Amino acid sequence: MEASTATTVTTSARAQPFGQTEINWDKLDKTKFYVVGAGIFTGVTVALYPMSVIKTRLQVATKDTVEKNAFSVIRGLLKSEGIPGLYRGFGTVITGAIPARIIFLTALETTKVAAFKMIEPFNLSEAPQAAVANGIAGMTSSLFSQAVFVPIDVVSQKLMVQGYSGHESYKGGIDVVRKIVRSDGIRGLYRGFGLSVMTYSPSSAVWWASYGSSQRIIWRFLGYGTDAEPAAPSDSKIVAVQASGGIIAGATASCITTPLDTIKTRLQVMGHERKSTARQVVKTLVKDDGWTGLYKGLGPRFVSMSAWGTSMILAYEYLIVHCSMQNACVQKTNKQKDSGHHSGQQHLAEGTTGIFAPVQELPTIP
């Protein structure tokens, strides 16, 4: 009976498209998902935050700025402030990141399920289906999270560039908020909101779409998801495929959306005494540096999005499996079985419905 059940589960898992075997929202332990997720994502933020500081400084640098590349920015910060210089604005980001990510993850998971159901009648192949569904989920969740993230973005970026290239200095995040509200009102905290939506929503959509489709293509290339499917993949192979998908997604998203990100960043860090429009920012960039000026900070942003995305997606995939009530039930059932029977079949079944299957991403709060 047990052998029959294991074989049935394995066959069923193989037969289903990847999108249908993913661990969905209704199968997650929500409390564990948020608590464990907050800890994991905070740790990743600590490790990769300096890349955001470097990218932001490069994007706001004028033609007279001495620091023209990432290495000179790093040397300048370390020389003047030491390691803390690489974490300017970090406290503000961490404070706002938790509610922003709760909103993002909730919207992502619920929208992804709805998106897969919505496009199911179109009978798309697996890679395009994953790209469309994950793209819709990524864009929608980014739209919802912008309400929290934009003010955090404005404040943290002002702290990142204070005293740099002629920018004002502040005493901390509270001082930034006070000065913005005094000069522009609450609306000042949402400066660049339209461009943020235009930057992060497409960026999130492109990231998730690229990740979802590229991972499926890689698995197909390796022979998985076909009738002649090889043995269950090892943990190292799973991580390698997910990491490769993250790098491809980061490269694609950064190349497409960096010009919008550069314009948005410049608008958000400007003082109230020198307000500009997006058109004026573009004219200034093109005048000073040519069209390549729109791609200021592309290198750090590519590294940041690839490293951030890969780290986050691996943490996210782990989180999804760790918090899956379905996975917990499978593990409990397997413990009750004879460890010497059907281990290969059970491993494949678990892999297909657990860490092997999910292709959602986190997002990236850039």
C-alpha positions as CSV (number, residue, x, y, z in Angstrom):
1,M,0.0,0.0,0.0
2,E,2.8,2.4,0.9
3,A,4.7,1.6,-2.2
4,S,1.6,2.2,-4.3
5,T,1.0,5.5,-2.6
6,A,4.6,6.7,-3.1
7,T,4.6,5.7,-6.8
8,T,1.3,7.5,-7.3
9,V,2.5,10.7,-5.7
10,T,5.7,10.6,-7.8
11,T,3.9,10.0,-11.0
12,S,1.4,12.7,-10.2
13,A,4.1,15.2,-9.4
14,R,5.9,14.5,-12.6
15,A,2.8,14.8,-14.7
16,Q,1.9,18.2,-13.3
17,P,3.4,21.4,-14.8
18,F,5.9,23.1,-12.5
19,G,3.5,26.0,-11.8
20,Q,0.8,23.6,-10.5
21,T,3.2,21.8,-8.1
22,E,4.5,24.9,-6.4
23,I,3.7,25.5,-2.7
24,N,0.9,28.0,-2.7
25,W,-0.3,30.6,-0.2
26,D,-3.0,28.3,1.4
27,K,-0.4,25.7,2.2
28,L,1.9,28.0,4.2
29,D,2.2,28.5,8.0
30,K,1.7,32.3,7.9
31,T,3.1,33.0,11.3
32,K,6.3,31.1,10.7
33,F,6.5,32.5,7.2
34,Y,6.6,36.1,8.5
35,V,8.7,35.5,11.6
36,V,11.4,33.4,10.0
37,G,11.3,35.5,6.9
38,A,11.9,38.7,8.8
39,G,15.1,37.2,10.3
40,I,16.4,35.8,7.0
41,F,15.8,38.9,4.9
42,T,17.2,41.2,7.6
43,G,20.4,39.2,7.5
44,V,20.6,39.4,3.7
45,T,20.0,43.1,3.9
46,V,22.9,43.6,6.3
47,A,25.3,41.7,3.9
48,L,24.3,43.5,0.7
49,Y,23.3,47.0,1.8
50,P,26.7,48.7,1.0
51,M,26.0,48.0,-2.7
52,S,22.9,50.2,-2.5
53,V,25.0,53.0,-1.0
54,I,27.6,52.8,-3.7
55,K,25.0,52.7,-6.5
56,T,23.1,55.7,-5.1
57,R,26.3,57.8,-4.8
58,L,27.3,57.1,-8.3
59,Q,23.9,58.0,-9.7
60,V,23.8,61.4,-8.0
61,A,27.5,62.3,-8.8
62,T,28.0,65.4,-10.9
63,K,30.6,65.9,-13.6
64,D,32.8,67.7,-11.1
65,T,32.7,64.8,-8.5
66,V,36.1,63.2,-8.0
67,E,34.7,59.7,-7.3
68,K,33.8,58.4,-10.7
69,N,33.6,54.6,-10.1
70,A,32.6,52.2,-7.4
71,F,36.1,51.6,-6.1
72,S,36.7,55.3,-5.6
73,V,33.4,55.6,-3.8
74,I,34.3,52.7,-1.5
75,R,37.8,54.1,-0.8
76,G,36.4,57.6,0.0
77,L,33.8,56.2,2.4
78,L,36.2,54.0,4.2
79,K,38.8,56.7,4.5
80,S,36.4,59.3,5.9
81,E,34.0,57.2,7.9
82,G,35.2,53.6,8.0
83,I,32.8,50.7,7.7
84,P,29.8,52.7,9.1
85,G,30.0,54.9,6.0
86,L,28.9,51.9,3.9
87,Y,25.7,51.6,6.1
88,R,24.4,55.2,5.9
89,G,20.6,55.1,6.2
90,F,20.6,51.5,7.2
91,G,18.5,52.0,10.3
92,T,15.7,53.7,8.3
93,V,15.7,50.9,5.7
94,I,15.5,48.1,8.3
95,T,12.6,50.0,10.2
96,G,10.5,50.2,7.0
97,A,11.6,47.0,5.4
98,I,9.6,44.6,7.6
99,P,6.1,46.1,6.9
100,A,7.1,46.6,3.2
101,R,8.1,43.0,2.8
102,I,5.0,41.7,4.6
103,I,2.9,43.6,2.1
104,F,5.1,42.5,-0.8
105,L,5.1,38.8,0.2
106,T,1.4,38.6,0.9
107,A,0.5,40.3,-2.4
108,L,3.1,38.2,-4.3
109,E,1.8,34.8,-3.0
110,T,-1.9,35.6,-3.4
111,T,-1.5,37.2,-6.8
112,K,0.7,34.4,-8.1
113,V,-2.0,31.8,-7.4
114,A,-4.7,33.9,-9.1
115,A,-2.4,34.7,-12.1
116,F,-1.7,31.0,-12.8
117,K,-5.4,30.3,-12.7
118,M,-6.2,33.3,-14.9
119,I,-3.8,32.3,-17.7
120,E,-4.5,28.5,-17.5
121,P,-7.2,28.6,-20.3
122,F,-4.5,30.0,-22.7
123,N,-2.7,26.6,-22.6
124,L,0.8,28.2,-22.7
125,S,3.9,26.1,-22.4
126,E,5.6,26.0,-19.0
127,A,8.2,28.7,-19.5
128,P,5.9,31.4,-20.9
129,Q,3.3,30.5,-18.3
130,A,5.8,31.0,-15.5
131,A,7.0,34.2,-17.0
132,V,3.5,35.7,-17.3
133,A,2.2,34.5,-13.9
134,N,5.3,35.5,-12.0
135,G,5.6,38.8,-13.9
136,I,2.0,39.7,-13.0
137,A,2.6,38.7,-9.3
138,G,5.9,40.7,-9.1
139,M,4.4,43.8,-10.6
140,T,1.2,43.8,-8.5
141,S,3.1,43.1,-5.2
142,S,5.5,45.9,-6.0
143,L,2.7,48.4,-6.6
144,F,1.2,47.6,-3.2
145,S,4.5,47.8,-1.3
146,Q,5.4,51.2,-2.8
147,A,3.1,53.0,-0.4
148,V,5.5,52.0,2.4
149,F,8.7,51.8,0.5
150,V,8.9,55.2,-1.3
151,P,9.1,57.3,1.9
152,I,11.8,54.9,3.2
153,D,13.6,55.2,-0.1
154,V,13.5,59.0,0.0
155,V,14.8,59.2,3.5
156,S,17.5,56.5,3.3
157,Q,18.9,57.9,0.0
158,K,19.2,61.4,1.4
159,L,21.2,59.9,4.3
160,M,23.3,57.9,1.8
161,V,24.5,61.0,-0.1
162,Q,24.5,63.6,2.7
163,G,27.6,65.8,2.4
164,Y,28.4,64.2,-1.0
165,S,28.6,66.2,-4.2
166,G,27.1,69.2,-2.6
167,H,24.2,67.5,-0.8
168,E,22.8,68.6,2.6
169,S,23.9,66.9,5.8
170,Y,21.5,65.6,8.4
171,K,21.5,64.4,12.0
172,G,19.6,61.2,11.2
173,G,16.4,59.9,9.7
174,I,14.1,61.9,12.0
175,D,15.9,65.1,10.9
176,V,15.4,64.2,7.3
177,V,11.7,63.6,7.7
178,R,11.3,66.8,9.7
179,K,13.0,69.0,7.0
180,I,11.1,67.3,4.2
181,V,7.7,67.8,5.8
182,R,8.5,71.4,6.8
183,S,9.4,72.3,3.2
184,D,7.1,70.1,1.1
185,G,4.6,68.6,3.5
186,I,3.8,64.9,3.6
187,R,3.8,64.9,-0.2
188,G,7.6,65.5,-0.1
189,L,8.0,62.0,1.3
190,Y,6.5,60.6,-1.9
191,R,8.7,62.6,-4.2
192,G,9.4,60.4,-7.3
193,F,6.5,58.1,-6.4
194,G,5.4,57.9,-10.1
195,L,8.9,57.0,-11.2
196,S,9.3,54.6,-8.4
197,V,6.2,52.7,-9.6
198,M,7.5,52.9,-13.2
199,T,10.9,51.6,-12.0
200,Y,10.2,49.0,-9.4
201,S,7.0,47.5,-10.8
202,P,8.5,46.8,-14.2
203,S,11.8,45.8,-12.5
204,S,10.0,43.4,-10.3
205,A,7.9,42.0,-13.1
206,V,11.0,41.5,-15.3
207,W,12.9,40.0,-12.5
208,W,10.2,37.5,-11.6
209,A,9.4,36.7,-15.2
210,S,13.0,36.1,-16.1
211,Y,13.6,34.0,-13.0
212,G,10.5,31.9,-13.5
213,S,11.1,31.2,-17.2
214,S,14.9,30.8,-17.0
215,Q,14.7,28.3,-14.2
216,R,12.2,26.2,-16.1
217,I,14.3,26.3,-19.2
218,I,17.4,25.2,-17.2
219,W,15.5,22.3,-15.6
220,R,14.2,21.2,-19.0
221,F,17.8,21.5,-20.4
222,L,18.9,19.2,-17.6
223,G,16.2,16.7,-18.5
224,Y,13.8,17.3,-15.7
225,G,10.0,17.6,-16.2
226,T,10.1,15.2,-19.2
227,D,9.0,11.6,-19.6
228,A,12.6,10.4,-19.4
229,E,13.2,12.2,-16.2
230,P,16.5,11.4,-14.4
231,A,17.0,10.8,-10.7
232,A,15.9,13.4,-8.2
233,P,18.3,16.4,-8.3
234,S,20.8,16.9,-5.5
235,D,20.6,19.9,-3.1
236,S,23.7,21.4,-4.8
237,K,22.1,21.1,-8.2
238,I,18.9,22.8,-7.0
239,V,20.8,25.7,-5.5
240,A,22.9,26.0,-8.6
241,V,19.8,26.2,-10.9
242,Q,18.1,28.7,-8.6
243,A,21.3,30.9,-8.3
244,S,21.7,30.8,-12.1
245,G,18.1,31.9,-12.5
246,G,18.7,34.8,-10.0
247,I,21.8,36.0,-11.9
248,I,19.9,35.9,-15.3
249,A,17.0,37.8,-13.7
250,G,19.2,40.4,-12.1
251,A,21.1,41.0,-15.4
252,T,17.9,41.4,-17.4
253,A,16.1,43.7,-14.9
254,S,19.1,46.0,-14.2
255,C,19.8,46.6,-17.9
256,I,16.2,47.4,-18.7
257,T,15.4,49.6,-15.7
258,T,18.6,51.4,-14.7
259,P,17.8,54.7,-16.6
260,L,14.5,55.1,-14.7
261,D,16.3,54.3,-11.4
262,T,18.9,56.9,-12.1
263,I,16.3,59.6,-12.8
264,K,14.2,58.6,-9.8
265,T,17.2,58.7,-7.4
266,R,18.3,62.1,-8.5
267,L,14.8,63.5,-8.1
268,Q,14.5,62.0,-4.6
269,V,17.7,63.3,-3.2
270,M,17.4,66.9,-4.4
271,G,17.0,69.5,-1.8
272,H,13.8,71.6,-1.8
273,E,15.7,74.7,-3.0
274,R,16.7,73.1,-6.3
275,K,13.6,71.1,-7.5
276,S,13.7,69.7,-11.0
277,T,11.4,67.7,-13.2
278,A,12.2,64.3,-14.7
279,R,12.7,66.0,-18.1
280,Q,15.2,68.4,-16.6
281,V,17.1,65.6,-14.9
282,V,17.4,63.8,-18.2
283,K,18.6,66.9,-20.0
284,T,21.3,67.5,-17.3
285,L,22.5,63.9,-17.4
286,V,22.7,63.8,-21.2
287,K,24.4,67.2,-21.3
288,D,27.1,66.2,-18.7
289,D,27.7,62.6,-19.7
290,G,25.8,61.8,-22.9
291,W,23.2,59.1,-23.0
292,T,25.5,56.8,-21.0
293,G,24.8,59.1,-18.0
294,L,21.4,57.4,-17.8
295,Y,23.3,54.2,-16.9
296,K,25.2,55.6,-14.0
297,G,25.7,53.0,-11.3
298,L,24.8,50.2,-13.7
299,G,27.7,48.0,-12.5
300,P,26.9,48.2,-8.8
301,R,23.2,47.9,-9.6
302,F,23.8,44.8,-11.7
303,V,25.9,43.3,-8.9
304,S,23.4,44.4,-6.3
305,M,20.3,43.0,-8.1
306,S,22.1,39.7,-9.1
307,A,23.6,39.1,-5.6
308,W,20.6,40.4,-3.8
309,G,18.1,38.5,-6.0
310,T,20.1,35.3,-5.8
311,S,20.5,35.5,-2.1
312,M,16.9,36.4,-1.5
313,I,15.5,33.8,-3.8
314,L,17.6,31.0,-2.1
315,A,16.4,32.3,1.3
316,Y,12.9,32.6,-0.1
317,E,12.8,29.1,-1.5
318,Y,14.1,27.8,1.8
319,L,11.5,29.8,3.6
320,I,8.6,28.5,1.4
321,V,9.6,24.9,2.1
322,H,10.4,25.5,5.8
323,C,7.0,27.1,6.4
324,S,4.9,24.7,4.2
325,M,2.3,22.8,6.2
326,Q,2.2,20.3,3.3
327,N,6.0,19.7,3.6
328,A,5.7,19.2,7.3
329,C,3.0,16.6,6.8
330,V,5.2,14.8,4.2
331,Q,8.1,14.8,6.6
332,K,6.0,13.5,9.4
333,T,4.6,10.7,7.2
334,N,8.0,9.7,6.0
335,K,9.4,9.4,9.5
336,Q,6.7,6.8,10.2
337,K,7.8,4.8,7.1
338,D,10.5,2.2,6.9
339,S,13.6,4.3,5.9
340,G,14.8,1.4,3.7
341,H,11.8,1.4,1.4
342,H,11.1,3.6,-1.6
343,S,13.5,6.4,-0.5
344,G,14.3,7.4,-4.0
345,Q,10.6,7.7,-5.0
346,Q,9.8,9.7,-1.8
347,H,12.7,12.1,-2.3
348,L,11.6,12.9,-5.8
349,A,8.0,13.4,-4.7
350,E,9.2,15.8,-1.9
351,G,11.6,17.6,-4.3
352,T,8.9,18.1,-6.9
353,T,6.4,19.6,-4.4
354,G,9.0,21.3,-2.2
355,I,12.2,23.2,-2.9
356,F,12.6,21.9,-6.5
357,A,9.3,23.4,-7.7
358,P,8.9,27.0,-6.5
359,V,9.9,29.6,-8.9
360,Q,8.6,32.6,-7.2
361,E,11.0,35.3,-6.2
362,L,11.2,37.7,-3.5
363,P,11.8,40.9,-4.5
364,T,13.4,42.7,-4.5
365,I,13.3,45.7,-2.6
366,P,16.3,47.1,-4.5
